[in-house]
Amino acid sequence: SVRRHPSKGWLRGGLAGVMYVLLAFLIFSAIDGDWSIGWPFLSDMLMGAAVGAIGGMLFVNLRKK
């Protein structure tokens, strides 16, 4: 998501991380049948946003111009 738009990498990366965790939650909840949202889900969303934001910042700052 940061490759096409080289600005605001932290925001785009964070959103990509959140979307990834949300998609994984939907897939595994559909398989398991348990749709409850608790602390593990919220911590996964926070970690996905943080790791995505860090990855977006690194990609924007380390790419060749």
C-alpha positions in Angstrom: 0.0 0.0 0.0 3.0 2.3 0.5 4.6 1.4 -2.7 2.3 3.5 -4.9 1.9 6.5 -2.6 5.3 7.4 -1.0 3.8 9.8 1.6 2.2 9.0 5.0 3.7 5.6 5.1 2.9 5.2 8.8 -0.8 5.7 8.1 -1.0 3.5 5.1 1.1 0.8 6.7 -1.0 0.9 9.9 -4.2 0.6 8.0 -2.8 -2.3 6.0 -1.8 -4.1 9.3 -5.3 -3.5 10.8 -7.0 -4.8 7.6 -4.8 -7.9 7.7 -5.7 -8.7 11.3 -9.4 -8.0 10.6 -9.4 -10.3 7.5 -7.6 -13.1 9.5 -10.2 -12.7 12.3 -13.1 -13.0 9.9 -11.6 -16.1 8.2 -10.8 -17.9 11.4 -14.0 -16.9 13.2 -16.0 -18.3 10.2 -14.1 -21.6 10.5 -14.3 -21.8 14.3 -17.8 -20.4 14.7 -16.7 -18.2 17.6 -17.4 -14.5 16.8 -16.5 -13.1 20.2 -14.3 -10.0 20.4 -12.1 -9.8 23.5 -8.7 -8.6 24.7 -6.7 -11.0 22.4 -8.4 -9.5 19.3 -7.9 -6.0 20.5 -4.2 -6.6 21.3 -3.8 -8.2 17.8 -5.3 -5.1 16.2 -3.0 -2.8 18.1 0.1 -4.9 17.3 -1.0 -5.1 13.6 -1.4 -1.4 13.4 2.0 -0.8 15.2 3.9 -3.3 13.0 2.3 -2.0 9.9 3.1 1.6 10.8 6.7 0.8 11.5 6.9 -1.1 8.2 5.4 1.8 6.3 7.8 4.3 7.8 10.8 2.1 7.0 9.7 1.5 3.4 9.1 5.3 2.8 12.4 6.3 4.3 14.6 3.5 2.9 13.4 3.4 -0.7 15.6 4.5 -3.5 14.7 7.8 -5.0 
